[in-house]
């Protein structure tokens, strides 16, 4: 435990702390990863080469974790530019801008260490303003939408998540639906395997579940059962972005637990529980 009894001692501690921060920053600057180029298809998925790609992505680091990510159309026109405090964790800081394929500005957003701030502006391909929103500390304080001629129209949310056709249609409804389909595999029961499987899937523009995959494995048969159950989900009402249907990715943690008390169990002496992601 540290005790500081005099102003002199406190001053020394502050100097040492400042020196440590400077040293940490220097180390980060000395370990700047090299710039990298990647290629993406029309849905934003990574491709092995430029062949058939829709976009080219260039990532340039300013320190060990932060930097700028720029996407270009195959013709070479800049499509998007984003600045991050942490690229891997996608913590934005600074300006996000995107451009239509004709080269005109499509959107402008501002972030301060992960929180949206200032103005958010969206434009039609003609250059006409489409949407104006004001943000403070990550919360929207005002918003207005416009038609292609510049006239004000009723405001609507830019992003709307897919809605499942049961319960409240939210993530809990999805997990409850998966829970009803799960059957604990016999080999996993025999081996007393418990824990979590993280499963990722996409709800496409038509509301269908697609591209189901396990991103954190637990046990082969539990992984397979999770994938099977997710594929049984009904059709969603598609997600929307700026009024248009879009594909939306979900990642859910499914928790498997065995209850040894038969009187309180189901699924043949087992209990399978399901967790919502923590904010």
ChimeraX commands (.cxc) that place a marker at each C-alpha (Angstrom):
marker #1 position 0.00,0.00,0.00 radius 0.5
marker #1 position 1.33,3.46,-0.91 radius 0.5
marker #1 position 1.15,6.38,1.58 radius 0.5
marker #1 position 1.99,9.95,0.58 radius 0.5
marker #1 position 2.39,12.42,3.43 radius 0.5
marker #1 position 3.88,15.51,1.83 radius 0.5
marker #1 position 3.38,17.67,-1.24 radius 0.5
marker #1 position 6.93,16.75,-2.24 radius 0.5
marker #1 position 6.16,13.04,-2.24 radius 0.5
marker #1 position 2.99,13.61,-4.28 radius 0.5
marker #1 position 4.93,15.63,-6.82 radius 0.5
marker #1 position 7.43,12.79,-7.19 radius 0.5
marker #1 position 4.59,10.30,-7.69 radius 0.5
marker #1 position 3.00,12.48,-10.39 radius 0.5
marker #1 position 6.32,12.77,-12.21 radius 0.5
marker #1 position 6.78,9.00,-12.10 radius 0.5
marker #1 position 3.23,8.45,-13.36 radius 0.5
marker #1 position 3.74,10.87,-16.24 radius 0.5
marker #1 position 7.00,9.14,-17.11 radius 0.5
marker #1 position 5.23,5.79,-17.18 radius 0.5
marker #1 position 2.54,7.08,-19.53 radius 0.5
marker #1 position 5.17,8.56,-21.84 radius 0.5
marker #1 position 7.05,5.26,-21.85 radius 0.5
marker #1 position 3.85,3.32,-22.61 radius 0.5
marker #1 position 3.06,5.64,-25.52 radius 0.5
marker #1 position 6.61,5.31,-26.81 radius 0.5
marker #1 position 6.38,1.51,-26.73 radius 0.5
marker #1 position 3.07,1.64,-28.61 radius 0.5
marker #1 position 4.61,3.87,-31.26 radius 0.5
marker #1 position 7.59,1.53,-31.59 radius 0.5
marker #1 position 5.28,-1.45,-32.23 radius 0.5
marker #1 position 3.21,-0.04,-35.08 radius 0.5
marker #1 position 1.93,-2.90,-37.27 radius 0.5
marker #1 position 2.63,-2.63,-41.00 radius 0.5
marker #1 position -0.05,-1.35,-43.36 radius 0.5
marker #1 position -2.16,-4.08,-44.93 radius 0.5
marker #1 position -4.39,-4.46,-47.98 radius 0.5
marker #1 position -7.45,-6.73,-48.08 radius 0.5
marker #1 position -10.25,-7.41,-50.57 radius 0.5
marker #1 position -13.98,-7.65,-49.89 radius 0.5
marker #1 position -17.04,-8.85,-51.80 radius 0.5
marker #1 position -20.33,-6.98,-52.18 radius 0.5
marker #1 position -21.48,-8.13,-48.70 radius 0.5
marker #1 position -18.27,-7.04,-46.99 radius 0.5
marker #1 position -16.80,-10.54,-46.64 radius 0.5
marker #1 position -13.06,-10.99,-46.98 radius 0.5
marker #1 position -11.79,-12.52,-50.22 radius 0.5
marker #1 position -8.47,-14.29,-50.84 radius 0.5
marker #1 position -7.47,-11.97,-53.69 radius 0.5
marker #1 position -8.60,-9.05,-55.83 radius 0.5
marker #1 position -10.31,-11.42,-58.29 radius 0.5
marker #1 position -14.05,-10.76,-58.13 radius 0.5
marker #1 position -13.71,-8.26,-55.27 radius 0.5
marker #1 position -16.02,-5.28,-54.89 radius 0.5
marker #1 position -13.79,-3.27,-52.56 radius 0.5
marker #1 position -10.13,-2.90,-51.63 radius 0.5
marker #1 position -9.42,-2.16,-47.96 radius 0.5
marker #1 position -6.26,-0.42,-46.77 radius 0.5
marker #1 position -5.48,-0.31,-43.05 radius 0.5
marker #1 position -2.83,2.10,-41.76 radius 0.5
marker #1 position -1.90,2.09,-38.05 radius 0.5
marker #1 position -0.92,5.23,-36.14 radius 0.5
marker #1 position 0.11,3.22,-33.06 radius 0.5
marker #1 position -0.06,-0.43,-31.99 radius 0.5
marker #1 position -3.88,-0.58,-31.98 radius 0.5
marker #1 position -5.35,2.56,-33.59 radius 0.5
marker #1 position -5.38,3.99,-37.07 radius 0.5
marker #1 position -7.41,4.55,-40.22 radius 0.5
marker #1 position -9.27,2.06,-42.41 radius 0.5
marker #1 position -10.08,3.09,-45.99 radius 0.5
marker #1 position -12.18,1.15,-48.49 radius 0.5
marker #1 position -11.95,1.80,-52.24 radius 0.5
marker #1 position -14.25,0.81,-55.07 radius 0.5
marker #1 position -12.57,-1.48,-57.60 radius 0.5
marker #1 position -12.26,1.54,-59.90 radius 0.5
marker #1 position -10.05,3.26,-57.32 radius 0.5
marker #1 position -12.56,5.80,-55.96 radius 0.5
marker #1 position -12.54,6.13,-52.16 radius 0.5
marker #1 position -15.69,4.52,-50.74 radius 0.5
marker #1 position -15.20,4.90,-46.98 radius 0.5
marker #1 position -12.72,6.27,-44.45 radius 0.5
marker #1 position -12.86,5.48,-40.72 radius 0.5
marker #1 position -10.60,6.44,-37.81 radius 0.5
marker #1 position -10.30,4.19,-34.75 radius 0.5
marker #1 position -8.84,4.27,-31.25 radius 0.5
marker #1 position -8.76,0.48,-31.54 radius 0.5
marker #1 position -9.13,-1.11,-34.96 radius 0.5
marker #1 position -9.56,-4.71,-33.78 radius 0.5
marker #1 position -12.25,-3.79,-31.24 radius 0.5
marker #1 position -13.77,-1.26,-33.67 radius 0.5
marker #1 position -13.71,1.66,-31.22 radius 0.5
marker #1 position -14.22,4.74,-33.41 radius 0.5
marker #1 position -12.59,8.10,-32.77 radius 0.5
marker #1 position -12.65,10.98,-35.21 radius 0.5
marker #1 position -14.38,11.25,-38.57 radius 0.5
marker #1 position -16.22,8.55,-40.49 radius 0.5
marker #1 position -17.03,9.44,-44.10 radius 0.5
marker #1 position -18.29,7.53,-47.13 radius 0.5
marker #1 position -18.75,8.35,-50.81 radius 0.5
marker #1 position -21.09,7.27,-53.58 radius 0.5
marker #1 position -19.55,5.55,-56.57 radius 0.5
marker #1 position -19.91,8.81,-58.52 radius 0.5
marker #1 position -17.47,10.38,-56.05 radius 0.5
marker #1 position -19.99,12.53,-54.17 radius 0.5
marker #1 position -20.13,12.47,-50.37 radius 0.5
marker #1 position -22.61,9.89,-49.04 radius 0.5
marker #1 position -22.23,10.32,-45.27 radius 0.5
marker #1 position -20.34,12.17,-42.54 radius 0.5
marker #1 position -20.21,11.12,-38.87 radius 0.5
marker #1 position -18.13,12.14,-35.87 radius 0.5
marker #1 position -17.02,10.07,-32.86 radius 0.5
marker #1 position -15.18,10.81,-29.62 radius 0.5
marker #1 position -13.54,7.72,-28.11 radius 0.5
marker #1 position -16.31,5.33,-29.10 radius 0.5
marker #1 position -19.29,7.66,-28.70 radius 0.5
marker #1 position -21.09,9.44,-31.50 radius 0.5
marker #1 position -20.93,13.23,-31.26 radius 0.5
marker #1 position -21.66,16.27,-33.38 radius 0.5
marker #1 position -23.45,15.94,-36.71 radius 0.5
marker #1 position -24.41,12.92,-38.74 radius 0.5
marker #1 position -25.16,13.79,-42.36 radius 0.5
marker #1 position -26.37,11.51,-45.16 radius 0.5
marker #1 position -26.68,12.51,-48.82 radius 0.5
marker #1 position -28.41,11.27,-51.96 radius 0.5
marker #1 position -26.22,10.44,-54.96 radius 0.5
marker #1 position -27.24,13.81,-56.39 radius 0.5
marker #1 position -25.58,15.55,-53.44 radius 0.5
marker #1 position -28.92,16.56,-51.88 radius 0.5
marker #1 position -29.04,16.24,-48.08 radius 0.5
marker #1 position -30.99,13.12,-47.03 radius 0.5
marker #1 position -30.69,13.06,-43.24 radius 0.5
marker #1 position -29.31,15.33,-40.51 radius 0.5
marker #1 position -28.90,14.19,-36.90 radius 0.5
marker #1 position -27.26,15.77,-33.86 radius 0.5
marker #1 position -25.47,13.68,-31.21 radius 0.5
marker #1 position -24.05,14.40,-27.78 radius 0.5
marker #1 position -22.17,11.83,-25.72 radius 0.5
marker #1 position -23.49,8.99,-27.88 radius 0.5
marker #1 position -27.15,10.03,-27.72 radius 0.5
marker #1 position -29.19,11.56,-30.52 radius 0.5
marker #1 position -30.60,14.94,-29.57 radius 0.5
marker #1 position -32.27,15.93,-32.87 radius 0.5
marker #1 position -33.00,14.51,-36.31 radius 0.5
marker #1 position -34.64,15.36,-39.63 radius 0.5
marker #1 position -35.08,13.45,-42.90 radius 0.5
marker #1 position -35.49,14.89,-46.41 radius 0.5
marker #1 position -36.78,13.66,-49.75 radius 0.5
marker #1 position -34.76,13.74,-52.98 radius 0.5
marker #1 position -35.98,17.27,-53.72 radius 0.5
marker #1 position -34.90,18.61,-50.31 radius 0.5
marker #1 position -38.34,18.68,-48.68 radius 0.5
marker #1 position -38.63,17.68,-45.01 radius 0.5
marker #1 position -40.32,14.30,-44.41 radius 0.5
marker #1 position -41.28,12.30,-41.31 radius 0.5
marker #1 position -38.19,11.16,-39.41 radius 0.5
marker #1 position -37.48,7.41,-39.34 radius 0.5
marker #1 position -34.73,5.38,-37.70 radius 0.5
marker #1 position -31.65,4.80,-39.82 radius 0.5
marker #1 position -31.08,1.27,-38.50 radius 0.5
marker #1 position -33.78,-1.24,-37.54 radius 0.5
marker #1 position -32.83,-4.71,-36.31 radius 0.5
marker #1 position -34.48,-7.85,-37.74 radius 0.5
marker #1 position -37.61,-8.94,-35.86 radius 0.5
marker #1 position -38.26,-12.59,-35.00 radius 0.5
marker #1 position -41.92,-13.67,-35.45 radius 0.5
marker #1 position -42.35,-14.83,-31.83 radius 0.5
marker #1 position -42.59,-13.10,-28.47 radius 0.5
marker #1 position -41.28,-9.55,-28.63 radius 0.5
marker #1 position -39.24,-10.42,-31.70 radius 0.5
marker #1 position -36.00,-9.51,-29.92 radius 0.5
marker #1 position -32.84,-11.41,-29.06 radius 0.5
marker #1 position -34.52,-13.15,-26.12 radius 0.5
marker #1 position -37.22,-14.45,-28.48 radius 0.5
marker #1 position -34.50,-15.83,-30.75 radius 0.5
marker #1 position -32.75,-17.60,-27.88 radius 0.5
marker #1 position -36.03,-19.04,-26.59 radius 0.5
marker #1 position -36.71,-20.45,-30.05 radius 0.5
marker #1 position -33.24,-22.02,-30.18 radius 0.5
marker #1 position -33.81,-23.45,-26.68 radius 0.5
marker #1 position -36.96,-25.27,-27.76 radius 0.5
marker #1 position -35.05,-27.02,-30.56 radius 0.5
marker #1 position -32.02,-28.10,-28.53 radius 0.5
marker #1 position -31.60,-31.76,-27.63 radius 0.5
marker #1 position -28.59,-32.52,-25.44 radius 0.5
marker #1 position -26.43,-35.04,-27.36 radius 0.5
marker #1 position -25.92,-38.36,-25.55 radius 0.5
marker #1 position -22.13,-38.33,-25.88 radius 0.5
marker #1 position -21.98,-34.86,-24.32 radius 0.5
marker #1 position -24.19,-36.05,-21.45 radius 0.5
marker #1 position -22.02,-39.10,-20.89 radius 0.5
marker #1 position -18.89,-36.94,-20.85 radius 0.5
marker #1 position -20.63,-34.40,-18.56 radius 0.5
marker #1 position -19.70,-31.56,-20.92 radius 0.5
marker #1 position -21.02,-28.14,-19.89 radius 0.5
marker #1 position -20.21,-24.63,-21.04 radius 0.5
marker #1 position -20.91,-22.20,-23.86 radius 0.5
marker #1 position -21.03,-22.37,-27.63 radius 0.5
marker #1 position -20.82,-19.05,-29.48 radius 0.5
marker #1 position -22.71,-19.23,-32.75 radius 0.5
marker #1 position -22.77,-16.65,-35.52 radius 0.5
marker #1 position -25.34,-16.31,-38.29 radius 0.5
marker #1 position -26.74,-13.81,-40.75 radius 0.5
marker #1 position -30.33,-12.75,-41.28 radius 0.5
marker #1 position -30.28,-11.88,-44.98 radius 0.5
marker #1 position -32.20,-9.19,-46.86 radius 0.5
marker #1 position -35.20,-11.51,-47.22 radius 0.5
marker #1 position -35.20,-12.45,-43.53 radius 0.5
marker #1 position -33.78,-15.96,-43.95 radius 0.5
marker #1 position -31.12,-17.39,-41.61 radius 0.5
marker #1 position -27.85,-18.03,-43.47 radius 0.5
marker #1 position -24.14,-18.70,-42.94 radius 0.5
marker #1 position -24.51,-20.37,-39.53 radius 0.5
marker #1 position -21.13,-21.12,-37.96 radius 0.5
marker #1 position -19.62,-21.80,-34.55 radius 0.5
marker #1 position -17.10,-19.12,-33.59 radius 0.5
marker #1 position -16.24,-20.56,-30.16 radius 0.5
marker #1 position -16.39,-24.35,-29.91 radius 0.5
marker #1 position -17.26,-26.42,-26.84 radius 0.5
marker #1 position -17.71,-30.07,-27.92 radius 0.5
marker #1 position -18.29,-31.48,-31.43 radius 0.5
marker #1 position -21.82,-32.76,-30.88 radius 0.5
marker #1 position -22.86,-29.64,-28.92 radius 0.5
marker #1 position -21.47,-27.44,-31.68 radius 0.5
marker #1 position -23.42,-29.42,-34.29 radius 0.5
marker #1 position -26.62,-29.33,-32.22 radius 0.5
marker #1 position -26.35,-25.56,-31.81 radius 0.5
marker #1 position -25.94,-25.07,-35.57 radius 0.5
marker #1 position -28.88,-27.38,-36.26 radius 0.5
marker #1 position -31.14,-25.51,-33.82 radius 0.5
marker #1 position -30.25,-22.10,-35.24 radius 0.5
marker #1 position -30.99,-23.32,-38.76 radius 0.5
marker #1 position -34.51,-24.22,-37.57 radius 0.5
marker #1 position -35.34,-20.57,-36.82 radius 0.5
marker #1 position -38.32,-19.13,-38.67 radius 0.5
marker #1 position -38.06,-16.33,-41.19 radius 0.5
marker #1 position -37.42,-12.88,-39.69 radius 0.5
marker #1 position -38.77,-9.51,-40.68 radius 0.5
marker #1 position -35.58,-8.17,-42.31 radius 0.5
marker #1 position -33.41,-5.48,-40.78 radius 0.5
marker #1 position -33.44,-2.03,-42.35 radius 0.5
marker #1 position -30.77,0.56,-43.02 radius 0.5
marker #1 position -31.96,3.94,-44.21 radius 0.5
marker #1 position -35.29,2.36,-45.13 radius 0.5
marker #1 position -33.78,-0.46,-47.21 radius 0.5
marker #1 position -33.54,-4.17,-46.32 radius 0.5
marker #1 position -30.03,-5.26,-45.31 radius 0.5
marker #1 position -28.29,-8.39,-44.05 radius 0.5
marker #1 position -27.58,-8.33,-40.30 radius 0.5
marker #1 position -25.10,-10.49,-38.39 radius 0.5
marker #1 position -25.86,-12.02,-34.97 radius 0.5
marker #1 position -23.53,-13.73,-32.49 radius 0.5
marker #1 position -25.19,-15.57,-29.60 radius 0.5
marker #1 position -23.68,-17.45,-26.64 radius 0.5
marker #1 position -25.61,-20.67,-25.93 radius 0.5
marker #1 position -24.96,-22.11,-22.46 radius 0.5
marker #1 position -25.24,-25.85,-21.87 radius 0.5
marker #1 position -25.67,-27.07,-18.30 radius 0.5
marker #1 position -26.62,-30.47,-16.83 radius 0.5
marker #1 position -28.97,-30.67,-13.83 radius 0.5
marker #1 position -28.37,-33.94,-11.93 radius 0.5
marker #1 position -31.77,-33.81,-10.16 radius 0.5
marker #1 position -34.29,-35.77,-12.31 radius 0.5
marker #1 position -37.26,-34.24,-10.51 radius 0.5
marker #1 position -36.27,-30.78,-11.71 radius 0.5
marker #1 position -34.92,-31.70,-15.12 radius 0.5
marker #1 position -36.09,-31.93,-18.68 radius 0.5
marker #1 position -34.65,-33.06,-22.03 radius 0.5
marker #1 position -34.09,-36.52,-20.57 radius 0.5
marker #1 position -32.53,-35.56,-17.26 radius 0.5
marker #1 position -30.72,-32.47,-18.48 radius 0.5
marker #1 position -31.26,-28.76,-18.38 radius 0.5
marker #1 position -30.01,-26.51,-21.13 radius 0.5
marker #1 position -29.97,-22.79,-20.38 radius 0.5
marker #1 position -29.34,-19.86,-22.69 radius 0.5
marker #1 position -27.63,-16.57,-22.12 radius 0.5
marker #1 position -28.16,-13.12,-23.61 radius 0.5
marker #1 position -24.99,-11.18,-24.54 radius 0.5
marker #1 position -23.95,-8.72,-21.85 radius 0.5
marker #1 position -23.82,-5.06,-22.84 radius 0.5
marker link #1:1,2 radius 0.2
marker link #1:2,3 radius 0.2
marker link #1:3,4 radius 0.2
marker link #1:4,5 radius 0.2
marker link #1:5,6 radius 0.2
marker link #1:6,7 radius 0.2
marker link #1:7,8 radius 0.2
marker link #1:8,9 radius 0.2
marker link #1:9,10 radius 0.2
marker link #1:10,11 radius 0.2
marker link #1:11,12 radius 0.2
marker link #1:12,13 radius 0.2
marker link #1:13,14 radius 0.2
marker link #1:14,15 radius 0.2
marker link #1:15,16 radius 0.2
marker link #1:16,17 radius 0.2
marker link #1:17,18 radius 0.2
marker link #1:18,19 radius 0.2
marker link #1:19,20 radius 0.2
marker link #1:20,21 radius 0.2
marker link #1:21,22 radius 0.2
marker link #1:22,23 radius 0.2
marker link #1:23,24 radius 0.2
marker link #1:24,25 radius 0.2
marker link #1:25,26 radius 0.2
marker link #1:26,27 radius 0.2
marker link #1:27,28 radius 0.2
marker link #1:28,29 radius 0.2
marker link #1:29,30 radius 0.2
marker link #1:30,31 radius 0.2
marker link #1:31,32 radius 0.2
marker link #1:32,33 radius 0.2
marker link #1:33,34 radius 0.2
marker link #1:34,35 radius 0.2
marker link #1:35,36 radius 0.2
marker link #1:36,37 radius 0.2
marker link #1:37,38 radius 0.2
marker link #1:38,39 radius 0.2
marker link #1:39,40 radius 0.2
marker link #1:40,41 radius 0.2
marker link #1:41,42 radius 0.2
marker link #1:42,43 radius 0.2
marker link #1:43,44 radius 0.2
marker link #1:44,45 radius 0.2
marker link #1:45,46 radius 0.2
marker link #1:46,47 radius 0.2
marker link #1:47,48 radius 0.2
marker link #1:48,49 radius 0.2
marker link #1:49,50 radius 0.2
marker link #1:50,51 radius 0.2
marker link #1:51,52 radius 0.2
marker link #1:52,53 radius 0.2
marker link #1:53,54 radius 0.2
marker link #1:54,55 radius 0.2
marker link #1:55,56 radius 0.2
marker link #1:56,57 radius 0.2
marker link #1:57,58 radius 0.2
marker link #1:58,59 radius 0.2
marker link #1:59,60 radius 0.2
marker link #1:60,61 radius 0.2
marker link #1:61,62 radius 0.2
marker link #1:62,63 radius 0.2
marker link #1:63,64 radius 0.2
marker link #1:64,65 radius 0.2
marker link #1:65,66 radius 0.2
marker link #1:66,67 radius 0.2
marker link #1:67,68 radius 0.2
marker link #1:68,69 radius 0.2
marker link #1:69,70 radius 0.2
marker link #1:70,71 radius 0.2
marker link #1:71,72 radius 0.2
marker link #1:72,73 radius 0.2
marker link #1:73,74 radius 0.2
marker link #1:74,75 radius 0.2
marker link #1:75,76 radius 0.2
marker link #1:76,77 radius 0.2
marker link #1:77,78 radius 0.2
marker link #1:78,79 radius 0.2
marker link #1:79,80 radius 0.2
marker link #1:80,81 radius 0.2
marker link #1:81,82 radius 0.2
marker link #1:82,83 radius 0.2
marker link #1:83,84 radius 0.2
marker link #1:84,85 radius 0.2
marker link #1:85,86 radius 0.2
marker link #1:86,87 radius 0.2
marker link #1:87,88 radius 0.2
marker link #1:88,89 radius 0.2
marker link #1:89,90 radius 0.2
marker link #1:90,91 radius 0.2
marker link #1:91,92 radius 0.2
marker link #1:92,93 radius 0.2
marker link #1:93,94 radius 0.2
marker link #1:94,95 radius 0.2
marker link #1:95,96 radius 0.2
marker link #1:96,97 radius 0.2
marker link #1:97,98 radius 0.2
marker link #1:98,99 radius 0.2
marker link #1:99,100 radius 0.2
marker link #1:100,101 radius 0.2
marker link #1:101,102 radius 0.2
marker link #1:102,103 radius 0.2
marker link #1:103,104 radius 0.2
marker link #1:104,105 radius 0.2
marker link #1:105,106 radius 0.2
marker link #1:106,107 radius 0.2
marker link #1:107,108 radius 0.2
marker link #1:108,109 radius 0.2
marker link #1:109,110 radius 0.2
marker link #1:110,111 radius 0.2
marker link #1:111,112 radius 0.2
marker link #1:112,113 radius 0.2
marker link #1:113,114 radius 0.2
marker link #1:114,115 radius 0.2
marker link #1:115,116 radius 0.2
marker link #1:116,117 radius 0.2
marker link #1:117,118 radius 0.2
marker link #1:118,119 radius 0.2
marker link #1:119,120 radius 0.2
marker link #1:120,121 radius 0.2
marker link #1:121,122 radius 0.2
marker link #1:122,123 radius 0.2
marker link #1:123,124 radius 0.2
marker link #1:124,125 radius 0.2
marker link #1:125,126 radius 0.2
marker link #1:126,127 radius 0.2
marker link #1:127,128 radius 0.2
marker link #1:128,129 radius 0.2
marker link #1:129,130 radius 0.2
marker link #1:130,131 radius 0.2
marker link #1:131,132 radius 0.2
marker link #1:132,133 radius 0.2
marker link #1:133,134 radius 0.2
marker link #1:134,135 radius 0.2
marker link #1:135,136 radius 0.2
marker link #1:136,137 radius 0.2
marker link #1:137,138 radius 0.2
marker link #1:138,139 radius 0.2
marker link #1:139,140 radius 0.2
marker link #1:140,141 radius 0.2
marker link #1:141,142 radius 0.2
marker link #1:142,143 radius 0.2
marker link #1:143,144 radius 0.2
marker link #1:144,145 radius 0.2
marker link #1:145,146 radius 0.2
marker link #1:146,147 radius 0.2
marker link #1:147,148 radius 0.2
marker link #1:148,149 radius 0.2
marker link #1:149,150 radius 0.2
marker link #1:150,151 radius 0.2
marker link #1:151,152 radius 0.2
marker link #1:152,153 radius 0.2
marker link #1:153,154 radius 0.2
marker link #1:154,155 radius 0.2
marker link #1:155,156 radius 0.2
marker link #1:156,157 radius 0.2
marker link #1:157,158 radius 0.2
marker link #1:158,159 radius 0.2
marker link #1:159,160 radius 0.2
marker link #1:160,161 radius 0.2
marker link #1:161,162 radius 0.2
marker link #1:162,163 radius 0.2
marker link #1:163,164 radius 0.2
marker link #1:164,165 radius 0.2
marker link #1:165,166 radius 0.2
marker link #1:166,167 radius 0.2
marker link #1:167,168 radius 0.2
marker link #1:168,169 radius 0.2
marker link #1:169,170 radius 0.2
marker link #1:170,171 radius 0.2
marker link #1:171,172 radius 0.2
marker link #1:172,173 radius 0.2
marker link #1:173,174 radius 0.2
marker link #1:174,175 radius 0.2
marker link #1:175,176 radius 0.2
marker link #1:176,177 radius 0.2
marker link #1:177,178 radius 0.2
marker link #1:178,179 radius 0.2
marker link #1:179,180 radius 0.2
marker link #1:180,181 radius 0.2
marker link #1:181,182 radius 0.2
marker link #1:182,183 radius 0.2
marker link #1:183,184 radius 0.2
marker link #1:184,185 radius 0.2
marker link #1:185,186 radius 0.2
marker link #1:186,187 radius 0.2
marker link #1:187,188 radius 0.2
marker link #1:188,189 radius 0.2
marker link #1:189,190 radius 0.2
marker link #1:190,191 radius 0.2
marker link #1:191,192 radius 0.2
marker link #1:192,193 radius 0.2
marker link #1:193,194 radius 0.2
marker link #1:194,195 radius 0.2
marker link #1:195,196 radius 0.2
marker link #1:196,197 radius 0.2
marker link #1:197,198 radius 0.2
marker link #1:198,199 radius 0.2
marker link #1:199,200 radius 0.2
marker link #1:200,201 radius 0.2
marker link #1:201,202 radius 0.2
marker link #1:202,203 radius 0.2
marker link #1:203,204 radius 0.2
marker link #1:204,205 radius 0.2
marker link #1:205,206 radius 0.2
marker link #1:206,207 radius 0.2
marker link #1:207,208 radius 0.2
marker link #1:208,209 radius 0.2
marker link #1:209,210 radius 0.2
marker link #1:210,211 radius 0.2
marker link #1:211,212 radius 0.2
marker link #1:212,213 radius 0.2
marker link #1:213,214 radius 0.2
marker link #1:214,215 radius 0.2
marker link #1:215,216 radius 0.2
marker link #1:216,217 radius 0.2
marker link #1:217,218 radius 0.2
marker link #1:218,219 radius 0.2
marker link #1:219,220 radius 0.2
marker link #1:220,221 radius 0.2
marker link #1:221,222 radius 0.2
marker link #1:222,223 radius 0.2
marker link #1:223,224 radius 0.2
marker link #1:224,225 radius 0.2
marker link #1:225,226 radius 0.2
marker link #1:226,227 radius 0.2
marker link #1:227,228 radius 0.2
marker link #1:228,229 radius 0.2
marker link #1:229,230 radius 0.2
marker link #1:230,231 radius 0.2
marker link #1:231,232 radius 0.2
marker link #1:232,233 radius 0.2
marker link #1:233,234 radius 0.2
marker link #1:234,235 radius 0.2
marker link #1:235,236 radius 0.2
marker link #1:236,237 radius 0.2
marker link #1:237,238 radius 0.2
marker link #1:238,239 radius 0.2
marker link #1:239,240 radius 0.2
marker link #1:240,241 radius 0.2
marker link #1:241,242 radius 0.2
marker link #1:242,243 radius 0.2
marker link #1:243,244 radius 0.2
marker link #1:244,245 radius 0.2
marker link #1:245,246 radius 0.2
marker link #1:246,247 radius 0.2
marker link #1:247,248 radius 0.2
marker link #1:248,249 radius 0.2
marker link #1:249,250 radius 0.2
marker link #1:250,251 radius 0.2
marker link #1:251,252 radius 0.2
marker link #1:252,253 radius 0.2
marker link #1:253,254 radius 0.2
marker link #1:254,255 radius 0.2
marker link #1:255,256 radius 0.2
marker link #1:256,257 radius 0.2
marker link #1:257,258 radius 0.2
marker link #1:258,259 radius 0.2
marker link #1:259,260 radius 0.2
marker link #1:260,261 radius 0.2
marker link #1:261,262 radius 0.2
marker link #1:262,263 radius 0.2
marker link #1:263,264 radius 0.2
marker link #1:264,265 radius 0.2
marker link #1:265,266 radius 0.2
marker link #1:266,267 radius 0.2
marker link #1:267,268 radius 0.2
marker link #1:268,269 radius 0.2
marker link #1:269,270 radius 0.2
marker link #1:270,271 radius 0.2
marker link #1:271,272 radius 0.2
marker link #1:272,273 radius 0.2
marker link #1:273,274 radius 0.2
marker link #1:274,275 radius 0.2
marker link #1:275,276 radius 0.2
marker link #1:276,277 radius 0.2
marker link #1:277,278 radius 0.2
marker link #1:278,279 radius 0.2
view
